Amino acid sequence: MATLQTFPEATTLLPEGARSATAPLALRSFLYAVFKHRRLVIGVFLLVVVASAIAAVLRPRTWRVSTKVLVKLGEAVQLAPAESPSRSFALPLSQEVVKTEAEIVKSVQVVQQAAERIGVQPEPGTSMDELIANMQRGLIVQPVPGSNVLQISYLGRDPQRATSMVNAVTDVYIDHHNEVYRNEGVHSFYTEQLRTLIGEKRTAQRRLRKYLKKEGIVDVDQEIQILNQDLLEQEKALKTHHAKIAGTERKVEQLRAQLAATPARVAHAEEYAANPTLERFKAKLTELEIARNDLLLRYLPTDRHVRDVEEEIASLKPRIREESEHVLSKQTVGRNELHADVQRNAYTGEVNLADLRAREPGLVARLEGTRKQLHALRDKRFTVLNLKQEAEERAYAVDLYRKKQVEARAAEAMTTQSMVNVSVVERASPPQEPENGLLLPLALGLLGGAALAAGMAVAVEYLNRRLRFEEEVERFLELPVLAVIPDLETTDDIAKA
């Protein structure tokens, strides 16, 4: 058919609806390009297949042999309550353990000992170090999924030699692993440390006993408790003593007041007689009244002589009333017993007060001495506790190191047991098929040749920007195709048309 030339960027002018219909057109274009350049496709495909077959036939064969080693890690103990038993479970392999064991397997010492064991010698022109490096690159250590098994693989050109090599590497690895994890010299270390700790424990205990003997301490806590109780009792006794002093002082003051108010001597007997002054006053009054009566006979009541006598009578009568009829004529005086008792009680109170005041400094001094002794004992208690703690730490360290010594002795006795134990599960045997057979290279050659040939055909056709199908013309010109003029190149084609 006829073709038209178009622009390279015309595909970007398609609307969204038209783009969804380009998938069948793309497949048609791809098949068109492949069949159009079928000679190129067939040539490239055959070239790649032949090259892959030649490479597969000419390349040296490599053989993979593998051994399997069981890696048993230490058990973890899960503690349970007293009513149910505890359980222990094995730990799974981790990346750290795999890397550690891989490094041990690939170590120079293991590979060199394995090579010496099977008698491998380097080729002419190469050194032993190069041989060991090549053998290390050929060793592959990887875990078997879902298990605690390590697979040790070795790639070699001779199946028998590779089998011997991987078995030798496995045996040397087992021995080297036990040497790496073996606890040699630990028992002697703990023995030496235990001897030193025993000496330090005895020294600490000796210092503690010496200090207790020097300070006269038997049980510092018990002595502090006793002193605290004694201090409380002394404080109570001192307060009671102060209360007694205050009470005695008040009592002495009251006794002194009573003593001042009580007379020292009192009258025991008294005799009374008529008052002579009163008798003379009465006789005088009688005489004045007789004289007034005589004057009234001679004078008038208003006369001066009568008034003078009446004035004397008036002044004498109050004095008569003031005088008592009897006066004390004889009195017997004696000692007042009440005054003597009050004075005796006052003296006793003063003596008691003086005694209490005299005993107060002693009680205060005793209290201060007890308090100072308690403070000193508390200060000594820190020293005693430090010495006791040091002795207990040394004793605990001795017990701990003694247990470690027993564990180290058992660990050294169990030379095949450690935190990571390994054992051979499956030894290697010569493989029947090589690692790099012919099937895979040929399959890769077929697939690669087909892909490369189709790609080259599409690339060549992509460089040709002509319109090849009616759909492409309608899509780019957005006009319907009314007729197609065939490309007539030969006479037969023209006759057929």
C-alpha positions in Angstrom: 0.0 0.0 0.0 1.1 3.6 -0.3 2.7 5.4 2.6 2.7 9.0 3.7 5.4 10.9 5.6 4.4 12.5 9.0 6.0 14.5 11.8 7.7 12.7 14.8 5.7 14.6 17.4 2.3 13.8 15.9 1.6 11.1 18.6 1.4 13.8 21.3 -1.6 15.4 19.5 -3.9 12.4 20.1 -6.9 12.9 22.4 -7.4 10.6 25.4 -10.1 8.6 23.7 -7.9 7.9 20.7 -5.0 6.8 22.8 -7.0 3.9 24.4 -7.3 2.3 20.9 -3.6 2.3 20.2 -2.9 -1.0 21.9 -4.0 -3.2 19.0 -2.3 -0.8 16.6 0.9 -1.1 18.7 0.8 -4.9 18.6 0.1 -4.8 14.8 3.0 -2.4 14.3 5.3 -4.7 16.4 4.3 -7.8 14.3 4.6 -5.7 11.1 8.2 -4.6 12.1 9.2 -8.2 13.0 7.9 -9.8 9.8 9.1 -6.9 7.7 12.7 -7.3 9.0 12.5 -11.1 9.4 15.9 -11.6 7.9 17.5 -9.3 10.5 15.6 -10.9 13.3 16.5 -14.4 12.2 20.2 -13.4 11.7 20.5 -11.8 15.2 18.6 -14.6 16.9 20.9 -17.3 15.4 24.0 -15.2 16.1 23.1 -14.9 19.8 22.0 -18.6 20.1 25.2 -19.8 18.5 27.3 -17.5 20.6 25.6 -18.7 23.8 26.0 -22.4 22.8 29.7 -21.9 22.1 30.2 -20.1 25.4 28.3 -22.8 27.3 30.3 -25.6 25.6 33.7 -23.9 26.0 33.4 -22.5 29.6 34.8 -24.7 32.4 32.4 -26.8 34.5 31.9 -25.9 38.2 30.6 -28.3 40.7 28.8 -27.3 43.9 29.1 -29.6 47.0 27.5 -28.9 50.3 27.6 -30.1 53.9 25.1 -29.3 56.6 26.0 -28.4 60.2 23.6 -28.1 63.1 24.2 -25.0 65.2 22.7 -25.5 68.7 22.5 -22.3 70.7 22.2 -22.0 74.5 18.8 -22.6 76.0 16.8 -19.7 77.5 15.0 -20.5 80.7 11.5 -19.1 81.2 10.7 -18.9 84.9 7.2 -19.8 86.0 5.3 -19.4 89.3 5.8 -22.0 92.0 2.7 -24.0 91.0 3.8 -24.6 87.4 7.2 -25.9 86.2 9.7 -23.6 84.4 10.4 -24.2 80.7 13.5 -23.8 78.6 13.5 -23.4 74.8 16.3 -23.3 72.2 17.1 -19.9 70.6 16.8 -19.6 66.8 19.6 -18.6 64.5 20.2 -14.9 64.2 22.1 -12.9 61.6 24.9 -12.3 64.2 25.4 -16.0 64.8 25.3 -16.8 61.0 27.9 -14.1 60.3 30.1 -15.3 63.2 30.1 -18.9 62.0 30.6 -17.8 58.4 33.7 -15.8 59.5 35.0 -18.9 61.3 34.4 -21.1 58.3 36.1 -18.6 55.9 39.0 -17.8 58.2 42.5 -18.2 56.8 43.5 -20.7 59.5 40.5 -23.0 58.8 41.0 -22.9 55.0 44.7 -23.4 55.2 44.5 -26.4 57.6 41.8 -27.9 55.3 44.1 -27.5 52.2 47.0 -29.0 54.1 44.8 -31.9 55.3 43.8 -32.9 51.7 47.2 -32.0 50.2 46.2 -29.2 47.9 49.2 -27.3 46.4 49.1 -24.0 44.5 49.5 -24.1 40.7 52.8 -23.0 39.2 53.1 -19.3 39.1 50.7 -18.7 42.1 51.3 -18.5 45.8 49.7 -20.2 48.7 48.0 -17.0 49.7 46.3 -16.6 46.3 45.2 -20.3 46.6 43.6 -19.7 50.0 42.0 -16.4 48.8 40.4 -18.3 45.8 39.2 -21.1 48.1 37.7 -18.5 50.5 35.8 -16.9 47.6 34.5 -20.4 46.7 33.1 -21.0 50.2 29.4 -20.0 50.8 27.8 -20.2 54.2 24.1 -19.7 54.4 21.3 -20.9 56.8 18.7 -23.4 55.8 15.3 -21.5 56.2 13.2 -22.5 59.1 15.9 -24.5 61.0 19.1 -24.1 63.0 21.2 -25.7 60.2 24.0 -24.0 58.3 24.8 -25.1 54.8 28.5 -24.9 53.9 28.9 -25.0 50.1 32.1 -25.0 47.9 32.4 -24.4 44.2 35.2 -26.3 42.4 36.1 -27.5 39.0 36.7 -31.1 40.1 33.8 -32.8 41.9 36.0 -35.2 43.9 38.4 -32.5 44.9 35.5 -30.1 45.8 33.9 -32.9 47.9 37.1 -33.6 49.8 37.7 -29.9 50.3 34.3 -29.0 51.8 34.4 -32.1 54.1 37.9 -31.1 55.2 36.8 -27.5 55.8 33.8 -28.8 57.8 36.0 -31.0 60.0 38.6 -28.2 60.6 35.7 -25.7 61.3 34.3 -28.0 64.0 37.7 -28.3 65.7 38.4 -24.6 65.3 35.0 -23.7 66.6 35.5 -25.7 69.8 38.9 -24.0 70.3 37.4 -20.6 69.8 34.6 -21.2 72.3 36.7 -23.1 74.8 37.1 -21.5 78.2 40.7 -22.3 78.9 42.4 -20.5 81.8 39.2 -19.3 83.4 39.4 -21.8 86.3 43.0 -20.6 87.2 41.9 -17.0 86.9 39.0 -17.5 89.3 41.3 -19.5 91.6 43.8 -16.6 91.8 41.1 -14.0 92.2 39.4 -16.2 94.9 42.7 -16.4 96.9 43.0 -12.6 96.7 39.4 -12.0 97.7 39.7 -14.4 100.7 42.6 -12.3 102.0 40.7 -9.1 101.5 37.7 -10.6 103.3 39.8 -11.6 106.3 41.5 -8.2 106.4 38.1 -6.4 106.3 36.7 -8.7 109.1 39.9 -8.1 111.2 39.5 -4.3 110.8 35.9 -4.5 111.9 36.7 -6.6 115.0 39.6 -4.3 115.9 37.4 -1.2 115.6 34.6 -2.7 117.7 37.1 -3.8 120.4 38.8 -0.4 120.4 35.5 1.5 120.8 34.0 -1.0 123.2 31.0 -1.7 120.9 29.1 -5.0 121.0 26.0 -4.3 119.0 25.9 -0.7 117.7 22.2 -0.8 116.8 21.1 -2.3 120.1 23.3 0.2 122.0 21.8 3.1 120.1 18.3 1.9 120.9 19.2 1.5 124.6 20.8 5.0 124.6 17.7 6.5 122.9 15.5 4.9 125.5 17.8 6.1 128.3 17.9 9.6 126.8 14.1 9.8 126.7 13.8 8.7 130.3 16.4 11.3 131.4 14.6 14.0 129.6 11.4 13.0 131.3 13.2 12.9 134.7 14.7 16.3 134.1 11.2 17.7 133.2 9.8 16.1 136.3 12.7 17.6 138.4 12.0 21.1 137.0 8.3 20.6 137.9 9.3 19.6 141.4 11.6 22.7 141.8 8.8 25.0 140.6 6.3 23.3 143.0 8.7 23.5 145.9 9.4 27.2 145.2 5.6 27.9 145.3 5.2 25.9 148.5 8.1 27.8 150.2 6.6 31.1 149.2 3.2 30.1 150.7 4.9 28.9 153.9 6.8 32.2 154.2 3.6 34.1 153.8 1.9 32.0 156.4 4.9 32.4 158.7 4.8 36.1 158.4 1.1 36.1 159.3 1.4 33.7 162.3 2.6 35.2 165.7 5.6 33.5 167.3 4.1 33.7 170.9 0.5 33.5 172.1 -1.2 34.1 175.6 -2.1 31.0 177.5 -3.9 32.6 180.7 -5.4 36.1 181.6 -6.8 37.8 184.8 -9.1 40.9 184.7 -9.9 43.5 187.5 -12.0 46.6 187.8 -10.8 49.6 185.9 -9.5 52.2 188.6 -9.7 55.0 186.0 -13.3 54.3 185.4 -13.9 54.4 189.2 -12.2 57.7 189.6 -14.1 59.1 186.6 -17.4 57.9 188.2 -16.5 59.4 191.6 -15.5 62.7 189.9 -18.8 62.7 188.0 -20.7 62.1 191.3 -18.9 65.0 192.9 -19.7 67.3 190.0 -23.4 66.4 190.0 -23.5 67.1 193.8 -21.8 70.4 193.2 -24.2 71.3 190.4 -27.2 70.5 192.6 -25.8 72.8 195.4 -25.2 75.6 192.9 -28.7 75.3 191.5 -30.0 76.0 195.0 -28.0 79.2 195.1 -27.9 80.3 191.5 -30.0 80.2 188.5 -29.4 77.5 185.8 -28.0 80.1 183.4 -25.5 81.3 185.9 -21.8 81.0 185.0 -21.0 78.7 187.9 -23.7 76.3 187.0 -22.7 76.2 183.3 -19.0 75.5 184.1 -20.0 72.5 186.2 -22.3 71.2 183.5 -19.6 71.6 180.9 -17.2 69.5 183.0 -19.9 66.8 183.4 -20.5 66.8 179.6 -16.8 66.4 178.9 -16.4 63.6 181.5 -19.2 61.4 180.3 -17.6 60.5 176.9 -14.4 59.5 178.6 -16.4 57.3 181.0 -18.0 55.6 178.0 -14.6 55.0 176.3 -13.1 53.3 179.3 -13.8 49.5 179.7 -15.1 48.3 183.0 -12.4 45.6 183.4 -8.7 45.7 182.5 -6.1 42.9 182.2 -4.4 42.6 185.4 -2.3 39.4 184.8 -1.4 37.5 181.6 0.6 34.2 180.9 2.4 34.2 177.4 3.8 30.9 175.7 5.2 29.6 172.4 2.8 29.4 169.4 2.8 25.8 168.1 1.2 26.7 164.8 4.0 29.2 164.1 6.6 26.5 165.0 4.9 24.0 162.6 4.7 26.6 159.8 8.3 27.5 160.4 9.3 23.9 160.4 7.6 23.2 157.1 9.2 26.3 155.6 12.6 25.1 156.7 11.9 21.7 155.2 10.7 23.2 151.9 13.8 25.4 151.7 16.0 22.3 152.3 14.1 20.3 149.7 14.4 23.3 147.3 18.1 23.6 147.8 18.5 19.8 147.4 16.5 19.9 144.1 18.5 22.8 142.8 21.7 21.1 143.8 20.8 17.9 141.9 19.7 19.8 138.7 23.2 20.4 137.3 24.0 16.7 137.7 20.9 15.7 135.8 21.6 18.2 133.1 25.2 17.1 132.8 24.1 13.5 132.7 21.6 14.3 130.0 24.2 16.2 127.9 26.7 13.4 128.4 24.1 10.8 127.2 23.2 13.0 124.3 26.9 13.4 123.3 27.5 9.7 123.8 24.5 9.0 121.5 25.8 11.4 118.9 29.3 9.8 119.0 27.8 6.3 118.8 25.8 7.4 115.8 28.9 8.7 114.1 30.7 5.4 114.9 27.7 3.5 113.5 28.5 4.9 110.0 32.1 3.6 110.4 30.8 0.3 111.7 28.3 0.0 108.8 31.0 0.9 106.2 33.4 -1.7 107.7 30.6 -4.3 107.9 29.5 -3.5 104.3 33.0 -3.9 103.1 33.3 -7.3 104.9 29.9 -8.4 103.5 30.9 -7.4 100.0 34.1 -9.3 100.3 32.2 -12.3 101.6 29.7 -12.1 98.8 32.5 -11.7 96.2 34.2 -14.8 97.7 30.9 -16.8 97.4 30.3 -15.6 93.8 33.8 -16.3 92.7 33.7 -19.7 94.3 30.6 -20.5 92.3 32.3 -19.1 89.2 35.3 -21.3 89.9 33.1 -24.4 90.0 31.3 -23.4 86.8 34.7 -22.7 85.1 36.0 -26.1 86.2 32.9 -27.8 84.7 33.1 -25.7 81.5 36.7 -26.6 81.0 35.9 -30.3 81.6 33.1 -30.2 79.0 35.4 -29.4 76.0 32.7 -30.1 73.5 30.0 -28.0 75.1 29.7 -24.2 74.9 27.1 -21.5 74.3 27.2 -22.3 70.6 27.6 -26.0 69.8 28.0 -27.3 66.3 27.8 -30.8 64.9 27.8 -32.3 61.3 24.4 -33.3 60.1 25.2 -34.2 56.5 28.5 -34.7 54.9 29.2 -33.8 51.2 29.1 -36.4 48.4 30.2 -35.9 44.8 27.5 -34.2 42.7 26.0 -35.8 39.6 25.4 -32.6 37.6 27.7 -29.5 37.4 26.5 -26.2 38.7 26.8 -24.5 35.3 25.2 -27.0 32.8 24.3 -26.4 29.1 20.5 -26.0 29.6 20.6 -22.6 31.3 23.0 -20.9 28.9 21.0 -22.2 26.0 17.7 -21.1 27.5 19.2 -17.7 28.2 20.6 -17.5 24.7 17.2 -18.4 23.1 15.4 -15.8 25.2 18.1 -13.2 24.8 18.4 -13.7 21.1 14.7 -13.5 20.5 14.5 -10.3 22.7 17.5 -8.7 21.0 16.3 -9.5 17.5 12.8 -8.2 18.1 14.2 -5.1 19.7 16.5 -4.4 16.8 13.6 -4.9 14.3 11.4 -2.5 16.3 14.2 0.0 16.6 14.9 0.0 12.8 11.2 0.4 12.1 10.9 3.2 14.7 13.5 5.2 12.8 11.2 5.0 9.7 8.4 7.6 10.4 6.1 6.6 7.5 2.4 5.9 7.9 1.8 2.2 7.2 -1.9 1.5 8.0 -5.3 3.1 7.4 -5.8 3.6 11.1 -2.6 5.6 11.4 -3.8 7.9 8.6 -7.2 8.4 10.2 -5.6 9.0 13.6 -3.0 11.6 12.5 -5.1 13.4 9.8 -8.4 13.0 11.7 -10.0 12.3 8.3 -11.7 9.1 7.1 -9.9 6.9 4.5 -12.1 6.6 1.4 -9.9 4.4 -0.8 -6.5 2.7 -0.7 -4.2 2.6 -3.8 -2.1 -0.6 -3.7 1.6 -0.5 -4.3 2.0 -2.3 -7.7 5.6 -3.1 -8.4 5.5 -6.1 -10.6 3.5 -7.2 -13.8 1.8 -10.0 -11.9 0.6 -7.5 -9.3 -0.8 -5.2 -12.0 -2.5 -8.1 -13.7 -4.1 -9.2 -10.5 -5.2 -5.6 -9.7 
